[in-house]
Amino acid sequence: MGVVTVSASFGAGGAEIAPAVAERLGLPFYDRAIPAEVAGRLGVPVEEAEANDETVAHGLWRLITSLGTMPDIGSTGITNAPDERAYKVQTERVLGEIAAGPGGVLLGRAAAMVLRDRADALHVRLDGSPERRLAAAVEHFGRPAEEVRRERDAADAARVAYVKHFYRCDPTHARHYHLVVDSTVLPHDVVVDLVVQAARARGIGAH
C-alpha cells in the first residue's frame, strides 16, 4: 500500500487535496483521526491532544511558547504527565503503525520527517507565495483579509518552529520532499493528478 505524506502551508489547499489523493489511490486519509488516537493512548481529552498538534493553528502558539523552556531532545524521559514531547512520541508511533500497516495519506504531523527513511513513501509539499495563499484562504473562509493574514503568519511560523525544534530541519526546504507543487497556481484537480501519478510510480496505492 505505502504512504503519501502531505505537508501544506497555510492556504495551499492541503485539506482539500490530500483527501482527494487518498480517494484516488484507494487509501485511508488521516488527519483528525491522528490526534484522536494520540489522546486515547495518553488518556487525555481529544481537545488536549489537538492543542498540541502540529496542524492545529489555534493550539500552536501554546506549543511554541513552551519550547523555550523544554530541555534539549534526549536529555530527559517522558513523565507520567503528558507534555509536548509525549504527544510527539505518540504521534510518531501512530504514523509508524499506519505506514507499517494499512498505509494511507497523511496530512501534516511532520510525517515527511518521521517517515523519511521508508522506501514505500512519497513525500509531498504544497506551497505558494504568501499573497496567493492569503487570497486562496480569504476566498475559502470568507473572512476579512487582515484576520486571515494574522492566522496565516501564526500558522506558518509555528509549524516551522515545531519541525525545527523536534527534527532540526526546515519543513519548507524542497530537499525533504519527492514532489513540491505550487498549489496556488495550478487547479487542485491537476495537483491531485500529479500526486497520484507520482505515488503510483513509487508503487503506492490499492492494487
C-alpha positions in Angstrom: 0.0 0.0 0.0 2.5 2.6 1.2 2.0 6.2 2.4 1.8 9.6 1.0 2.8 12.4 3.3 1.4 15.9 2.6 3.0 19.0 4.1 0.9 22.0 3.2 1.5 25.6 4.1 -1.5 27.7 5.2 -3.8 28.4 2.3 -2.2 25.8 0.0 -5.2 23.6 -0.1 -3.9 20.6 1.8 -7.3 19.9 3.5 -8.9 19.5 0.0 -6.1 18.0 -2.0 -4.9 15.3 0.5 -8.3 13.5 0.9 -8.8 13.6 -2.8 -5.5 11.9 -3.3 -6.4 9.3 -0.8 -9.7 8.6 -2.6 -8.0 8.2 -6.0 -5.4 5.9 -4.6 -7.9 3.8 -2.6 -6.1 4.6 0.7 -7.3 5.8 4.1 -7.0 9.5 4.8 -5.6 10.5 8.2 -6.0 14.0 9.7 -8.2 14.5 12.7 -8.0 10.7 13.5 -4.3 11.1 14.5 -4.7 13.4 17.5 -7.8 11.4 18.5 -5.7 8.2 18.6 -2.9 10.0 20.5 -5.4 11.3 23.0 -6.6 7.8 23.6 -3.1 6.5 24.2 -2.3 9.3 26.6 -5.6 9.2 28.4 -6.4 12.9 27.8 -9.3 14.6 26.0 -9.1 14.9 22.3 -9.1 18.7 22.7 -5.9 18.5 24.7 -4.2 16.4 22.0 -5.4 18.8 19.3 -3.9 21.7 21.2 -0.5 20.0 21.0 -0.9 19.0 17.3 1.4 20.4 14.6 -1.5 21.1 12.2 -4.0 22.9 14.6 -3.3 26.6 14.3 -5.1 27.7 17.5 -3.0 25.5 19.6 0.4 26.1 18.0 1.3 29.2 19.9 0.8 27.4 23.2 3.3 24.9 22.0 5.8 27.4 20.7 5.8 29.4 23.9 6.6 26.2 25.8 9.5 25.2 23.5 11.9 27.7 25.1 11.5 26.0 28.5 11.8 22.5 27.2 15.1 20.5 27.7 17.0 19.5 24.6 16.0 16.3 22.8 17.1 13.2 24.5 18.1 14.8 27.8 15.0 13.6 29.8 12.4 10.9 29.6 8.7 11.4 29.4 6.9 11.7 32.8 3.5 10.4 33.7 2.1 13.8 33.0 1.9 14.2 29.2 3.9 17.1 27.9 4.7 18.3 24.3 7.3 15.6 23.9 4.9 12.9 24.9 2.5 14.0 22.2 5.3 14.0 19.7 6.4 10.5 20.6 2.9 9.0 20.5 2.2 10.8 17.2 5.4 9.3 15.7 4.2 5.8 16.9 0.8 6.3 15.3 2.4 7.4 12.0 4.8 4.4 12.0 2.0 2.0 12.6 0.0 3.4 9.8 3.0 3.2 7.4 3.7 -0.4 8.5 0.1 -1.4 8.3 -2.7 -0.2 6.1 -0.9 2.7 4.6 -2.6 5.9 3.8 -2.4 9.6 3.0 -1.1 11.6 6.0 -1.7 15.3 6.2 0.8 17.3 8.3 2.3 16.0 11.6 5.8 16.4 10.2 5.2 13.0 8.6 7.9 13.5 5.9 10.5 13.8 8.7 9.1 11.0 10.8 8.9 8.6 7.8 11.8 9.9 5.8 13.7 6.5 5.7 10.8 4.5 4.3 11.1 3.3 0.7 7.3 2.9 0.4 6.6 6.6 0.9 6.0 9.6 -1.2 6.6 13.0 0.5 4.8 16.0 -1.0 5.0 19.7 -0.2 2.1 22.0 -1.2 3.1 25.7 -1.1 2.8 29.0 -2.9 3.6 32.7 -2.5 2.3 34.2 0.8 0.0 36.6 -1.0 -1.6 33.9 -3.3 -2.0 31.7 -0.2 -3.7 34.5 1.6 -6.1 35.2 -1.3 -7.0 31.5 -1.5 -7.6 31.3 2.2 -9.7 34.5 2.2 -11.9 33.1 -0.6 -12.2 29.7 1.2 -13.0 31.1 4.7 -14.9 34.2 3.7 -13.3 36.2 6.4 -11.6 39.6 6.4 -8.1 39.6 4.8 -6.3 41.1 7.8 -7.7 38.5 10.1 -6.7 35.6 7.8 -3.3 37.2 7.3 -2.6 37.0 11.0 -3.8 33.4 11.1 -1.5 32.6 8.1 1.5 34.2 9.7 0.9 32.5 13.0 0.4 29.0 11.5 3.4 29.3 9.1 5.8 30.4 11.9 4.6 27.9 14.4 4.8 24.9 12.1 8.3 25.8 11.0 9.3 26.2 14.7 7.8 22.9 15.6 9.7 21.0 13.0 12.9 22.9 13.6 12.7 22.2 17.3 11.9 18.5 17.2 13.6 17.4 13.9 16.3 20.0 13.4 15.3 20.9 9.9 13.2 23.4 8.0 10.0 21.9 6.6 9.9 24.5 3.8 13.1 23.2 2.1 12.5 21.1 -1.0 15.1 18.5 -0.2 12.7 16.9 2.3 10.2 16.0 -0.4 9.9 14.0 -3.6 7.4 16.4 -5.1 6.9 20.1 -4.4 3.9 21.8 -6.1 2.7 25.4 -6.1 -0.9 24.6 -5.5 -1.9 28.2 -5.7 -1.3 28.5 -9.4 -2.4 25.1 -10.5 -6.0 23.9 -10.2 -6.5 21.4 -7.3 -7.6 18.6 -9.6 -4.3 19.0 -11.6 -2.3 18.9 -8.3 -4.2 15.7 -7.3 -3.4 14.1 -10.7 0.3 15.0 -10.2 0.5 13.5 -6.7 -1.4 10.4 -7.7 0.8 9.7 -10.7 3.9 10.2 -8.5 2.5 7.9 -5.9 1.7 5.1 -8.4 5.2 5.5 -9.9 6.5 4.5 -6.4 4.1 1.6 -6.2 1.8 3.3 -3.7 -1.9 2.7 -3.7 -4.5 0.0 -3.6 -3.8 -2.7 -6.2 
